[in-house]
Amino acid sequence: MSTVTTIERFILDQQPEYARGELTNLLYDIALAAKIIAHKTNRAGLIDILGEVGQVNVQGESQQKLDIYAHNIMRQLCDHTGRLCLMVSEEVEDVIPIPDRYSKGSYVLVFDPLDGSSNIDVNVSIGTIFGVYHCVEHERRGRVEDALQPARDLVAAGYVLYGASTMLVYSTGDGVHGFTLNPEYGEFLLSHPHLRLPEPPAYYSVNASYYSHWSPGVQHFVDWLEGKDADSPNVSARYIGSLVADFHRNLLRGGIFCYPGRKGARAASCGCSMRPGRWPT
């Protein structure tokens, strides 16, 4: 019989001694929230929580009932534990302070409770995205500055994919590891240890309908991916419209996900398994 490793056991074994407190337990909290959200998303059509609620989030997107539910689950499970000093959610414009009646911890949780929510009503994969920072100054923890740190300062980051199965993928800086929820046991089990982007890449994922709004450099790059140059990689286009679903597929199969900014807007963001030497010049 193969060894079965639960996410709790894995996190405890992998964390360095100094992090086996607030951070370890915070990751447990996120895993529990994922189980609850997964339970609801799998039954969304049966319990009348599908559809829009008539509000718009900070990104200008229509909020779905499940968005609000997932946001509330994340907030309610994490605001009273003494592990966090601040939270930030895509669903609300302002930062979420820890209520005064609870103690403050040293960490900041930033999250999108339900990425790809436009896919909810058509039963396409959605997900939760999260990142964890350590506060900048312990004595002044809980300020907005604690959440405005660069990505390189993340102490943990990951996502949960609610698809044919529910998977939680995360890293604390020592490899990327994936866990699949066993609904029979109600537990995340280690299924994809030490994930690495495979070579050669198989797919690229980008919303090409915005092509005319991209800078010439981005257009050239996407043209290259599409095979319009002689040295283009042999990759196929796949785009779901949910970052978690698109990135997860490319993480397992190899490729690139990108969400280019429009001309004059912020720089593009991407994740890929193509070595820089293979990119067009």
Residue pairs with C-beta under 8 A, 6 or more apart in sequence:
4 189
4 190
5 189
5 190
6 187
6 188
6 189
6 190
7 27
7 28
7 31
7 168
7 179
7 187
7 188
7 189
7 190
8 28
8 31
10 177
10 179
10 190
11 24
11 27
11 28
12 20
12 24
14 172
14 174
14 177
15 23
15 24
15 172
19 155
19 172
22 82
22 83
22 105
22 106
22 107
23 83
23 107
23 132
23 155
23 156
23 172
25 81
25 83
26 78
26 81
26 83
26 84
26 105
26 107
26 109
26 132
26 156
27 156
27 170
29 77
29 78
29 81
29 83
30 74
30 78
30 109
30 130
30 158
30 160
30 168
31 168
31 179
31 188
32 77
33 70
33 73
33 74
33 77
33 78
33 128
34 128
34 160
34 166
34 168
34 181
34 188
35 166
35 181
35 186
35 188
36 73
36 77
37 69
37 70
37 73
37 113
37 114
37 128
37 160
37 162
38 160
38 162
38 166
38 181
40 47
40 49
40 66
40 69
40 70
41 66
41 120
41 126
41 162
42 162
44 50
44 66
44 120
45 123
49 65
49 66
49 69
50 64
50 65
50 66
50 120
50 121
51 64
51 65
51 121
52 62
52 63
52 64
52 65
53 63
53 64
53 65
53 68
54 62
55 62
55 63
56 62
56 63
57 63
57 67
57 90
57 91
57 92
58 90
58 91
58 92
58 93
59 90
61 117
61 118
62 118
63 91
63 117
64 114
64 117
64 120
64 121
66 114
66 117
66 120
66 126
67 91
67 113
67 114
67 117
68 91
70 113
70 114
70 128
71 89
71 91
71 92
71 113
71 114
73 113
74 87
74 89
74 109
74 111
74 113
74 128
75 87
75 89
75 96
78 84
78 87
78 109
79 87
79 96
79 98
79 99
79 102
80 99
80 102
81 102
81 105
82 102
82 103
82 104
82 105
83 105
83 106
83 107
84 98
84 104
84 105
84 107
84 108
84 109
85 98
85 104
85 105
85 106
85 107
85 108
85 135
85 141
85 142
85 146
86 95
86 96
86 97
86 98
86 108
86 109
86 135
86 141
86 142
86 143
86 144
86 146
86 147
87 95
87 96
87 98
87 108
87 109
87 110
87 111
88 95
88 96
88 108
88 109
88 110
88 111
88 147
89 96
89 110
89 111
89 112
89 113
90 111
90 112
90 113
91 113
95 144
95 147
97 142
98 104
98 142
104 141
104 142
106 134
106 135
106 138
106 141
107 132
107 133
107 134
107 135
107 155
108 132
108 133
108 134
108 135
108 146
108 147
108 149
109 130
109 131
109 132
110 130
110 131
110 132
110 133
110 147
111 128
111 129
111 130
111 131
112 128
112 129
112 130
113 128
114 120
114 126
114 127
114 128
115 126
115 127
115 128
115 129
115 159
115 242
115 243
115 244
116 124
116 125
116 126
116 127
116 240
116 241
116 242
116 243
116 244
116 245
117 126
118 241
119 125
119 126
119 240
119 241
119 242
120 126
124 240
124 241
124 242
124 245
125 161
125 162
125 163
125 240
125 242
125 244
125 245
126 162
126 242
126 244
126 245
127 159
127 160
127 161
127 162
127 242
127 243
127 244
127 245
127 248
128 159
128 160
128 162
128 244
129 158
129 159
129 243
129 244
130 157
130 158
130 159
131 151
131 154
131 156
131 157
132 154
132 155
132 156
132 157
133 146
133 147
133 149
133 153
133 154
133 155
134 153
134 155
135 141
135 142
135 146
136 143
136 145
136 146
136 149
151 157
155 172
155 173
156 170
156 171
156 172
156 173
157 170
157 171
158 168
158 169
158 170
158 171
159 168
159 169
159 170
159 244
159 247
159 248
160 166
160 167
160 168
160 169
160 244
161 167
161 168
161 169
161 244
161 245
161 248
163 245
165 180
165 181
166 180
166 181
167 178
167 179
167 180
167 181
167 191
167 192
167 248
168 178
168 179
168 181
168 188
169 176
169 177
169 178
169 179
169 192
169 195
169 248
169 251
170 176
170 177
171 177
175 193
175 194
175 195
176 194
176 195
176 196
176 251
177 190
177 192
177 193
177 194
177 195
178 190
178 191
178 192
178 193
178 195
179 188
179 189
179 190
179 191
179 192
180 188
180 189
180 191
180 192
181 187
181 188
181 189
182 188
182 189
192 252
195 251
195 252
197 250
197 251
197 254
197 272
197 273
198 252
198 253
198 254
198 273
199 254
199 273
199 275
200 233
200 234
200 254
201 233
201 235
201 250
201 253
201 254
201 255
201 256
201 272
201 273
201 274
202 235
202 236
202 250
202 253
202 254
202 255
203 235
203 236
203 237
203 238
203 249
203 250
203 253
203 254
203 255
203 256
204 222
204 225
204 235
204 236
204 237
204 238
204 250
204 255
204 256
204 257
204 258
205 237
205 238
205 239
205 240
205 246
205 247
205 249
205 250
205 255
205 256
205 257
205 258
206 222
206 225
206 237
206 239
206 257
206 258
206 259
206 260
207 239
207 241
207 259
208 222
208 237
208 239
210 260
210 262
211 219
211 222
213 262
213 263
214 222
214 260
214 262
214 263
215 260
215 263
218 260
218 268
220 280
221 279
221 280
222 260
223 229
224 231
224 232
224 233
224 279
224 280
225 232
225 233
225 235
225 256
226 232
226 237
227 234
229 280
231 280
233 274
233 278
235 255
235 256
238 246
238 249
238 255
239 246
240 246
240 249
243 257
243 259
246 257
247 257
247 271
249 255
250 256
250 257
250 271
250 272
250 273
251 271
254 273
255 272
255 273
255 274
256 270
256 271
256 272
256 273
256 274
257 270
257 271
257 272
258 268
258 269
258 270
258 271
258 272
259 268
259 269
259 270
260 268
261 267
261 268
261 269
